[in-house]
Amino acid sequence: MAATLAAPLVVAPPAAADAALRVHAAARGKFIGYAAATGPLANEAAYRTIAASEFNQVTAENAMKWDATEPSDGNYTFAGADQVVAFATANNQQVHGHTLVWHSQTPSWVQGLSASAMRTAMQDHIATVAGRYADNPALVSWDVVNEVFDDNGNMRTSFWYNTLGQSYIADAFRYARAADSNARLCINDYNVEGINAKSTAMYNLVRQLRADGVPVDCVGFQGHLAIQYGFPSQVQQNLERFAALGVQVRITELDIRMQMPRDSAKDTTQATYYRNVVQACLAVTACAGITIWGFTDKYSWVPDVFSGEGAALPWDANYSPKPAYTAIHDALDDGSGPGPDPDTTPPTTPGTPVASGVTSSGVSLSWTPSSDAVGVTGYDVLRATGASGGTFAVVGTPTSASFVDSGLTASTTYRYQVRARDAAGNVSPASSAVSVTTTTGGGGPGPSSSCRVAYTISPWGGSSGFTAGVVLTNTGTSALSNWTLAFSLPSGQRITPPGWSATWSQSGQAVTAAPLSWNSTLPAGGSTTIGFNGTHTGGTGEPTAFTVGGSSCTVV
């Protein structure tokens, strides 16, 4: 299987002052990475030497994107991706996969598909590409979804969003978790480094996705900066607020461009920006590290995209280090040794899960929580089929010590274990297993209909607004078609139209949500994430009962 989810880098002993970047980064419990261009990685000795000696992490710049791996439907090619993974393996480097779902560099054959065909294509692509490296210990993480917001913090009206709605984001993460149960799954965007409208939109999205049980493990802050626009405000504070959600954070695509020609003053400003980013990451325990988007100006993407700008990287086009390199090096080695000791202690082992509410298709699990020196941020629930043997795989990532598993097969035995995660990426040993056998079809306790609802509400601080999210799951054994969800809001709460991923209406306190064309049929075990913004005048209580087609749903 892939390297264990959230496995930290081994912390190295203190580095000599003239040591490579990777040595100093490892001494601080971080990675320092680069984006690999496959041409020079294969053919240029100087490029290969720097790539191997200075970095302990690598991201394929283009070789793992959709147009490179599946240029036509079902026809896959992995030559470039495999080359990057092989080089990383030979040089003891972690690999970060980039990227599974993005509006750019996706072939036209995908963009013109119908909703059902596009969703199938996305699932197949993720299963094939992420699944290819699930057994490779070098590949430890993926950018699952890339650049979902526009510059104002609104959902980007990409072909993904226009065809599938916002639910494509949650679906992509769930498909990725199914393809690789142990890789860390990330969402990635640009212009979110400091606190601004776009980063706040990202924060709210990640908070909602995790509340809905979507396996978002980390957030990537690209870091494509320019000295003429000033340094982003509150970078460290921004990383800290995301880390408080229980996710790992990382700088994923750092480069700092300037208006040409280059001069010493611009070099000095650029070096200061690089130092500021490194120091912000070092100050946040949950920041895993920094990836520079390339390392030599010879192969930078910047001049081709930003007219009259360039010189964005720490080495120039002749592979000579610039002041930016010295700034990165000295920030990692601040003259006081390896710096504060990183958190390398995993949480304690959770208690053995206790099963309750067993039905023909589901079970509720709870366990004694773990403890941690800093704080437990969540759990991985692992499941294997059968009374013995079989492989345990992650089926849920709750933030509290309970979980409801659904979509199970009647009269079947399953085994469950739980492990805990902390903000530094440490993972506890797995608990002892509990064995559960589902009841026969139609027997045993359970709801009067085959549906389950998870409802979450997120108040807007200092105002009377809130955001509500609903995950509707079909827990039956056959498809649920043309569903209508009904519930009553507490007194004083009103929906603010239009909501998303459903057609919402309200009469008095009674609310109904009807499906859109793309989510009107939920297969057995399938789910859809819908939601709305609202206002309240008397509190933010939650509905207590939900029905589909007049039959009650289980509420979790």
Buried (B, 14 or more C-beta within 10 A) or exposed (E): BBBBBBBBBEBBEBBEEEBBBBBBBBBBBBBBBBBBBBEBBEEBEEBBEBBBEBBBBBBBBBBBBBBBBBEEEEEBEBEBBBBBBBBBBEBEBBBBBBBBBBBEEBBEEBBEBEBEEBBEBBBBBBBBBBBBBBEBBBBBBBBBBBBBBBEEBEBBEBBBBEBBBBBBBBBBBBBBBBBBBBBBBBBBBBBBBBBBBBBBBBBBBBBBBBBBBBBBBBBBBBBBBBBEEEBBEBBBEBBBBBBBBBBBBBBBBBBBBBBBEBEEEBBBBBBBBBBBBBBBBBBBBBBBBBBBBBBBBBBBBBBEEBEEBBBBBBBBEEBEBBBBBBBBBBBBBBEEEBBEEBBEEBBBBBBBBEBEEBBBBBBBBBBBBBEBEBBBBBBBBBBBBEEEEEEBBBBBBBBEBBBBBBBBBBEBBBBBBBBBBBBBBBBBEBBEBBEBBBBEEEEBEBBEBBBBBBBBBBEBEEEBBBBBBBBBBBBBBEEBEEBBBBBBBBEBBBBBEEBBBBBBEBEEBEBBBBBBEBBBBBEBBBBBBBBBBBBBEEEBEEBEEBBBEEEBBBBB
